[in-house]
Amino acid sequence: MIPFLDLKKVNAAYNTAFQEKLKSVLESGWYVLGNEVLEFEKQFALFCQSEHCIGVGNGLDALVLIFKGYIQLGKLQIGDEVIVPANTYIASIMAIIEAGLVPVLVEPKQDTYNLDPQLIESNISLKTKAILVVHLYGQLAEMDKICSIAAANDLLLIEDSAQAHGAIFESEYPNSNRGNAQAYSFYPAKNLGALGDGGAVVTNDDDLAKVVFALRNYGSETKYQNEFLGVNSRLDELQAAFLSLKLPHLNTDNEKRRTIARRYLAEIKNDKILLPAWDLSNNHVFHLFVIRTKNREDLQEYLLQNGIQTVIHYPIPPHKQKALKSLNHLSFPITEQIHDTVLSLPISPILTNEEVHFIIKVINQY
């Protein structure tokens, strides 16, 4: 069986280093907001070519704290509208609601699955104050166009980069330099994954960084002095230490993913399957390789019977989830079609050439 993702194998190369770091953290006696977090924040900010990185509990918290930070700064107010892709994981929309803001869902482009810039302006109202762009599956959205729209309409531009660690815009600017702030997740399955939950806010906005630093720690910048009504959402020392060990290998791992993606795109030849669109640039880190087919359940079962595990990301669109009952009446035909037909193939740095060849062969025989 070729698993969809073998995290044990992904992390095996770091076992010795992890054990040494575990011993070091244990012996330090400092387990929350210590030197390991400070070092990772420094290194990830450098990686993203940004001024600030604030480690938090998870990717959802990272988004929520960005919105709450801008509310504290007076750049957003409770009830403001935020444009967000209809085609996204539900966490993107949950973050908007959790912060007391109103999500305005907009259809994606059918070829990239990302927010369609042409549909943004028609959804801007007097209440619209921000755009939340999601770099879905690891591919950057059309940030040049979206940045122009945000600037022309005086809107904050927030990025959900939970699946896009290391994606590069125009081979020159990291994705973390495009909007006002970016939210990252270090969930174990991400391209840069911890051994537990973790997240980060990355930004060049000094004021936002200062507020988020406090908000993640009970709203306190100085111990026992609480300036804001904050939360407890802190990247822990051990996860930060593990992430610091893996970060230097991220670009190499991303290139391995792109190499597999190139093979899939060049060698999968089956008219029943729609392959993803990609311009072969570094704007995609292929957190997921997502194909589409009208016969998804049949194809998934066929692949499983042939020893290939796949996953559906995601079977139910956010506006049809019970948790978002107020949105259930909405209709987004493109989004719904995408969610009805997508299927994710195995793609990870530890996938062998032989396994890739076998996957391609089996798919072409379908």
C-alpha positions as CSV (number, residue, x, y, z in Angstrom):
1,M,0.0,0.0,0.0
2,I,1.3,3.5,-0.9
3,P,-0.1,5.6,1.9
4,F,-1.4,9.1,1.2
5,L,1.1,10.5,3.7
6,D,3.5,8.6,5.9
7,L,4.3,11.1,8.7
8,K,6.5,8.5,10.5
9,K,8.6,8.1,7.4
10,V,8.7,11.9,6.8
11,N,10.1,12.6,10.2
12,A,12.4,9.5,10.4
13,A,15.4,11.5,9.1
14,Y,15.1,13.8,12.1
15,N,14.7,11.2,14.8
16,T,18.2,11.6,16.3
17,A,18.1,15.4,16.2
18,F,14.6,15.3,17.7
19,Q,15.8,13.2,20.6
20,E,18.7,15.6,21.3
21,K,16.4,18.6,21.2
22,L,13.9,16.9,23.5
23,K,16.7,16.3,26.0
24,S,17.9,19.9,25.6
25,V,14.4,21.4,26.2
26,L,13.8,19.1,29.2
27,E,17.0,20.0,30.8
28,S,16.5,23.7,30.2
29,G,13.5,23.8,32.6
30,W,11.8,26.4,30.4
31,Y,8.9,25.1,28.4
32,V,6.8,28.1,27.3
33,L,7.9,31.2,25.3
34,G,11.6,30.6,25.8
35,N,14.7,30.6,23.6
36,E,13.5,27.9,21.2
37,V,10.4,29.9,20.3
38,L,12.5,33.1,20.0
39,E,15.0,31.3,17.7
40,F,12.3,29.8,15.5
41,E,10.4,33.1,15.2
42,K,13.7,34.8,14.1
43,Q,14.5,32.1,11.6
44,F,11.0,31.8,10.1
45,A,10.8,35.6,9.7
46,L,14.1,35.5,7.8
47,F,12.9,32.7,5.7
48,C,9.8,34.7,4.8
49,Q,11.9,37.9,4.4
50,S,9.5,39.6,6.9
51,E,10.1,41.7,9.9
52,H,8.1,39.8,12.4
53,C,7.0,36.2,13.2
54,I,4.8,35.5,16.2
55,G,4.5,31.8,17.1
56,V,0.9,30.8,18.2
57,G,-1.0,27.7,19.0
58,N,-2.3,26.8,15.5
59,G,-3.1,28.2,12.1
60,L,-6.7,29.0,13.0
61,D,-5.6,31.1,16.0
62,A,-3.1,32.8,13.7
63,L,-5.9,34.1,11.5
64,V,-8.2,35.0,14.4
65,L,-5.4,37.0,16.1
66,I,-4.6,38.9,12.9
67,F,-8.2,40.0,12.7
68,K,-8.5,40.8,16.4
69,G,-5.2,42.6,16.3
70,Y,-6.5,44.9,13.6
71,I,-9.7,45.4,15.6
72,Q,-7.6,46.6,18.5
73,L,-5.7,48.9,16.2
74,G,-9.0,50.4,15.0
75,K,-8.4,49.3,11.4
76,L,-11.3,46.8,11.6
77,Q,-14.6,47.0,13.6
78,I,-17.0,44.3,14.8
79,G,-19.4,43.7,11.9
80,D,-17.1,44.6,9.1
81,E,-17.2,42.4,6.0
82,V,-14.3,40.3,4.9
83,I,-14.2,38.8,1.4
84,V,-13.1,35.2,1.4
85,P,-13.0,32.3,-1.1
86,A,-16.1,30.1,-1.1
87,N,-13.7,27.3,-2.0
88,T,-11.6,26.9,1.1
89,Y,-11.2,24.8,4.3
90,I,-13.8,25.9,6.8
91,A,-11.2,27.3,9.2
92,S,-10.7,30.4,7.0
93,I,-14.3,31.3,7.4
94,M,-14.4,30.3,11.1
95,A,-11.6,32.8,11.8
96,I,-13.6,35.7,10.4
97,I,-16.7,34.8,12.4
98,E,-14.7,34.2,15.6
99,A,-13.3,37.7,15.4
100,G,-16.8,39.2,15.1
101,L,-16.5,39.9,11.4
102,V,-18.8,38.9,8.5
103,P,-17.6,36.6,5.8
104,V,-18.5,37.4,2.2
105,L,-18.0,34.3,0.1
106,V,-16.7,34.7,-3.5
107,E,-16.3,32.0,-6.1
108,P,-12.8,30.7,-7.2
109,K,-11.3,30.3,-10.6
110,Q,-12.0,26.8,-12.0
111,D,-8.4,26.2,-13.1
112,T,-6.5,27.2,-10.0
113,Y,-9.2,26.8,-7.3
114,N,-8.1,30.1,-5.8
115,L,-10.0,33.4,-5.4
116,D,-11.1,34.9,-8.7
117,P,-9.9,38.5,-8.8
118,Q,-12.5,39.5,-11.4
119,L,-15.3,38.7,-8.9
120,I,-13.8,40.6,-5.9
121,E,-14.8,44.1,-6.8
122,S,-18.5,43.3,-7.5
123,N,-18.7,41.9,-3.9
124,I,-17.2,45.0,-2.3
125,S,-19.7,47.1,-0.3
126,L,-19.4,50.0,2.1
127,K,-18.9,47.5,4.9
128,T,-16.0,45.6,3.2
129,K,-12.8,46.3,5.0
130,A,-10.6,43.3,4.2
131,I,-9.8,40.5,1.8
132,L,-8.8,37.1,3.1
133,V,-7.0,35.3,0.3
134,V,-6.3,31.6,0.7
135,H,-3.3,30.0,-1.1
136,L,-5.2,26.7,-1.5
137,Y,-3.3,23.4,-1.9
138,G,0.0,25.3,-1.9
139,Q,-0.5,27.6,-4.9
140,L,-0.4,31.3,-4.5
141,A,-3.4,33.2,-5.6
142,E,-3.1,36.0,-8.2
143,M,-1.6,38.4,-5.7
144,D,-0.5,41.1,-8.1
145,K,-4.2,41.7,-9.2
146,I,-5.6,41.2,-5.7
147,C,-3.0,43.6,-4.1
148,S,-4.1,46.2,-6.7
149,I,-7.7,45.7,-5.8
150,A,-7.0,46.0,-2.1
151,A,-5.0,49.1,-2.5
152,A,-7.5,50.8,-4.8
153,N,-10.3,50.2,-2.3
154,D,-8.3,50.8,0.9
155,L,-8.8,47.2,2.1
156,L,-6.6,45.1,4.4
157,L,-5.2,42.1,2.7
158,I,-4.7,39.0,4.9
159,E,-3.3,35.7,3.6
160,D,-4.2,32.3,4.8
161,S,-0.8,30.6,4.0
162,A,-1.5,27.5,6.0
163,Q,-0.7,25.3,2.9
164,A,1.8,27.5,1.2
165,H,5.1,27.5,3.2
166,G,7.9,28.7,0.9
167,A,5.8,29.5,-2.2
168,I,7.4,32.3,-4.2
169,F,5.7,35.0,-6.1
170,E,7.3,35.9,-9.5
171,S,10.4,34.0,-8.4
172,E,11.5,37.1,-6.4
173,Y,9.1,38.0,-3.6
174,P,8.1,35.5,-0.9
175,N,4.3,35.2,-0.4
176,S,4.8,36.7,3.1
177,N,5.7,40.1,1.7
178,R,2.5,40.6,-0.4
179,G,-0.3,41.3,2.1
180,N,-0.6,43.0,5.5
181,A,-0.2,39.8,7.4
182,Q,0.0,36.0,6.8
183,A,-1.2,33.1,8.9
184,Y,0.7,29.8,8.9
185,S,-0.2,26.4,10.3
186,F,2.4,23.9,11.4
187,Y,0.0,21.0,11.7
188,P,2.0,17.8,11.3
189,A,0.8,17.1,7.7
190,K,1.9,20.6,6.4
191,N,5.0,21.1,4.2
192,L,6.6,22.5,7.4
193,G,5.0,20.3,10.0
194,A,5.5,20.0,13.8
195,L,4.9,16.9,15.9
196,G,1.7,18.6,17.2
197,D,-0.2,21.8,16.7
198,G,1.4,25.1,16.0
199,G,1.0,28.2,14.0
200,A,2.5,31.7,13.3
201,V,1.6,35.2,12.3
202,V,4.1,36.8,9.9
203,T,4.0,40.5,9.1
204,N,5.9,43.7,8.3
205,D,3.4,45.7,10.3
206,D,5.1,46.7,13.5
207,D,1.9,47.8,15.2
208,L,0.1,44.6,14.4
209,A,3.1,42.5,15.6
210,K,3.1,44.3,18.9
211,V,-0.5,43.7,19.5
212,V,-0.5,40.0,18.4
213,F,2.6,39.3,20.6
214,A,0.4,40.5,23.5
215,L,-2.9,38.9,22.4
216,R,-1.4,35.4,22.2
217,N,-0.3,35.7,25.9
218,Y,-3.5,36.8,27.7
219,G,-3.2,40.3,26.2
220,S,0.0,40.8,28.2
221,E,3.3,42.3,27.0
222,T,4.6,42.6,30.6
223,K,4.0,39.9,33.1
224,Y,0.8,40.5,35.2
225,Q,0.0,43.6,33.2
226,N,-2.8,43.0,30.7
227,E,-3.4,45.6,28.1
228,F,-5.9,43.6,26.0
229,L,-8.5,40.8,26.5
230,G,-6.2,38.2,25.0
231,V,-6.1,34.5,24.7
232,N,-3.7,31.6,25.6
233,S,-2.3,30.6,22.2
234,R,1.5,30.1,22.3
235,L,3.7,28.0,20.2
236,D,5.4,25.7,22.7
237,E,9.2,25.3,23.1
238,L,9.4,21.7,22.0
239,Q,7.4,22.3,18.7
240,A,9.5,25.4,18.0
241,A,12.7,23.4,18.5
242,F,11.5,20.7,16.1
243,L,10.4,23.2,13.5
244,S,13.8,24.9,13.7
245,L,15.4,21.6,12.8
246,K,13.1,21.1,9.8
247,L,13.1,24.6,8.4
248,P,16.5,24.5,6.7
249,H,15.2,21.5,4.6
250,L,11.9,23.1,3.6
251,N,13.0,24.5,0.2
252,T,14.5,21.1,-0.8
253,D,11.4,19.3,0.3
254,N,9.2,21.7,-1.7
255,E,11.3,21.1,-4.8
256,K,10.9,17.3,-4.4
257,R,7.1,17.9,-4.3
258,R,7.4,20.0,-7.5
259,T,9.4,17.3,-9.2
260,I,6.7,14.8,-8.5
261,A,4.0,17.2,-9.7
262,R,5.9,17.7,-13.0
263,R,5.8,14.0,-13.5
264,Y,2.1,13.7,-12.7
265,L,1.3,16.6,-15.1
266,A,3.5,15.3,-17.9
267,E,2.7,11.5,-17.6
268,I,-0.9,11.1,-16.5
269,K,-2.8,10.6,-19.7
270,N,-6.5,9.8,-19.0
271,D,-9.4,11.8,-20.4
272,K,-11.5,11.0,-17.4
273,I,-9.2,13.0,-15.2
274,L,-8.7,16.8,-15.0
275,L,-5.2,17.8,-13.9
276,P,-4.5,21.0,-11.9
277,A,-3.2,24.2,-13.6
278,W,0.3,25.3,-12.9
279,D,2.7,27.5,-14.8
280,L,5.8,25.5,-13.6
281,S,7.0,28.5,-11.5
282,N,7.9,28.4,-7.8
283,N,4.4,29.9,-6.9
284,H,3.3,26.3,-6.0
285,V,4.7,24.1,-3.3
286,F,2.1,21.3,-3.8
287,H,1.0,20.7,-0.3
288,L,-1.6,18.8,-2.2
289,F,-1.8,17.5,-5.7
290,V,-5.5,17.6,-6.5
291,I,-7.1,16.1,-9.6
292,R,-10.8,16.1,-10.6
293,T,-13.1,13.5,-11.9
294,K,-16.8,12.9,-12.3
295,N,-16.4,9.4,-11.0
296,R,-14.5,10.2,-7.8
297,E,-15.8,7.4,-5.6
298,D,-15.2,4.8,-8.3
299,L,-11.7,6.1,-9.0
300,Q,-10.8,6.3,-5.3
301,E,-11.9,2.7,-4.7
302,Y,-10.1,1.6,-7.9
303,L,-6.9,3.2,-6.6
304,L,-7.3,1.7,-3.2
305,Q,-7.8,-1.8,-4.6
306,N,-4.5,-1.2,-6.5
307,G,-2.7,-0.2,-3.3
308,I,-2.8,3.6,-3.6
309,Q,-4.4,5.6,-0.8
310,T,-6.0,9.0,-1.6
311,V,-7.9,11.7,0.3
312,I,-10.8,14.0,-0.6
313,H,-9.9,17.7,0.3
314,Y,-12.7,18.6,0.9
315,P,-16.0,16.7,0.4
316,I,-18.4,19.4,1.7
317,P,-18.0,23.1,0.9
318,P,-18.1,25.5,3.9
319,H,-21.4,27.1,3.0
320,K,-23.1,23.7,3.1
321,Q,-21.7,22.7,6.6
322,K,-24.1,22.5,9.5
323,A,-21.8,24.7,11.5
324,L,-22.5,27.6,9.1
325,K,-26.3,27.3,9.0
326,S,-26.6,31.0,8.1
327,L,-24.8,30.3,4.8
328,N,-26.6,27.1,3.9
329,H,-29.1,28.9,1.6
330,L,-26.3,30.3,-0.6
331,S,-25.4,28.8,-4.0
332,F,-21.9,28.7,-5.4
333,P,-22.0,26.4,-8.4
334,I,-18.2,26.4,-9.2
335,T,-17.3,25.8,-5.5
336,E,-19.9,23.0,-5.3
337,Q,-18.7,21.3,-8.4
338,I,-15.1,21.4,-7.2
339,H,-16.0,19.9,-3.9
340,D,-17.9,17.1,-5.6
341,T,-15.1,16.1,-7.9
342,V,-11.7,16.7,-6.3
343,L,-9.3,13.9,-5.2
344,S,-5.8,14.3,-3.8
345,L,-3.0,11.9,-4.9
346,P,0.0,11.1,-2.7
347,I,2.7,13.7,-2.9
348,S,5.5,14.1,-0.4
349,P,9.3,14.4,-0.2
350,I,9.6,10.7,0.7
351,L,7.6,9.3,-2.2
352,T,10.0,7.2,-4.4
353,N,10.4,7.3,-8.2
354,E,9.1,3.8,-8.3
355,E,6.0,4.7,-6.3
356,V,5.3,7.7,-8.5
357,H,5.7,5.6,-11.6
358,F,3.3,3.0,-10.2
359,I,0.7,5.7,-9.4
360,I,0.9,7.1,-12.9
361,K,0.6,3.7,-14.5
362,V,-2.4,2.7,-12.4
363,I,-4.2,6.0,-13.1
364,N,-3.6,5.7,-16.8
365,Q,-5.1,2.2,-16.8
366,Y,-8.3,3.5,-15.2
